[in-house]
Amino acid sequence: MLLTELTKYIKCSKIYHFHNKKLNFKYIYTNSKNIIPKSIFVINDYKEKYLKEAIQRGAIAIITKKYINSAKIPQFIVKNIDESIFLVLNKIRPFQPKKSMNFYKKPLTRLVRV
């Protein structure tokens, strides 16, 4: 998905450092240790060392509640991080499994979103 498409699905109060509009991303992570190249890093509680680690590992943008001066990659400022993650994940991975097991080990033929 292109970073430019991200603004169609999440409510951004402000966007910073968004110069290269042709950047693609495939993954979204909340843990800097899991970042792989072309991922978005979601920051709920800002810590400089985690941001640096995410950028070193290949994060191309961040979603956060507050602007971070030291980050010179695209920043999408949102009010509700959980809602934003949910909306982006539903666009990246929209398909639910056709069958799943519940804790009684009975197959479910369809899943219902809550």
DAWOWO-V658165 format. One record per backbone hydrogen bond with DSSP energy under -0.5 kcal/mol. CO is the residue of the C=O (numbers start at 0). NH is the residue of the N-H. Records with the same first field share a line. If there is no record, write none. Layout:
# DAWOWO-V658165
CO = NH / NH
This chain:
# DAWOWO-V658165
0 = 24
1 = 4 / 5
2 = 5 / 6
3 = 6
4 = 7 / 8
5 = 8 / 9
9 = 11
10 = 78
13 = 76
15 = 74
16 = 18
18 = 20
19 = 22
20 = 3
22 = 2
26 = 39
28 = 41
29 = 31
30 = 33
31 = 34
35 = 38
37 = 25 / 26
38 = 59 / 60
39 = 28 / 41
40 = 42 / 62
41 = 43
42 = 64
43 = 45
46 = 49 / 50
47 = 51
48 = 52
49 = 53
50 = 54
51 = 55
52 = 56
53 = 57 / 58
54 = 57
57 = 37 / 38
59 = 73
60 = 40
61 = 75
62 = 42
63 = 77
66 = 68
67 = 70
69 = 71
73 = 61
74 = 15 / 76
75 = 63 / 77
76 = 12 / 13
78 = 80
79 = 83
80 = 84
81 = 85
82 = 86
83 = 87
84 = 88
85 = 89
86 = 90
87 = 90 / 91
88 = 92
99 = 107
101 = 104
105 = 101
107 = 99
